[in-house]
Amino acid sequence: MIGGVDLLYDNSVTIIEWSKKIQSLLPEETIAVSIDIEESGVRIFHINGIEL
């Protein structure tokens, strides 16, 4: 059986909502995406952990 931590360290993509709650468990090479919504409804995407 695969546990939650096992999913973080295999060679696949894992998407986690509210990842700040388990931040200490995330691998160093984690790519974090956050979305801010402005009053006008425009969405601003922030991507950390990779050079684009």
C-alpha positions in Angstrom: 0.0 0.0 0.0 1.3 3.5 -0.8 1.2 6.1 1.9 0.9 9.8 1.4 4.6 10.5 1.9 5.5 7.8 -0.7 3.5 9.8 -3.3 5.7 12.9 -2.7 9.0 11.1 -3.5 8.3 9.0 -6.5 8.9 10.1 -10.1 5.5 11.5 -10.8 3.5 14.7 -10.5 1.5 15.1 -7.3 -0.8 18.1 -6.9 -1.7 19.1 -3.4 -4.2 21.7 -2.3 -3.3 23.5 0.9 0.3 22.2 0.7 1.4 24.7 3.4 0.0 22.4 6.0 2.6 19.7 5.1 5.4 22.0 3.8 8.0 20.3 6.0 7.3 17.0 4.2 7.7 18.3 0.7 10.8 17.5 -1.3 13.4 20.3 -2.0 12.5 20.2 -5.8 8.9 21.1 -5.1 7.3 23.5 -7.6 4.7 25.7 -6.0 1.9 27.4 -7.9 -0.4 30.0 -6.2 -3.2 32.0 -7.6 -4.2 35.5 -6.5 -7.6 36.9 -7.6 -7.8 40.6 -8.0 -11.0 42.6 -7.3 -11.5 42.8 -11.1 -11.5 39.0 -11.3 -8.1 38.8 -13.0 -6.1 35.8 -11.8 -2.4 36.2 -11.2 -0.4 32.9 -11.1 2.9 32.7 -9.1 5.2 29.8 -9.9 8.1 29.1 -7.5 10.7 26.4 -7.7 11.5 26.4 -11.4 13.0 28.8 -13.9 10.7 29.5 -16.8 
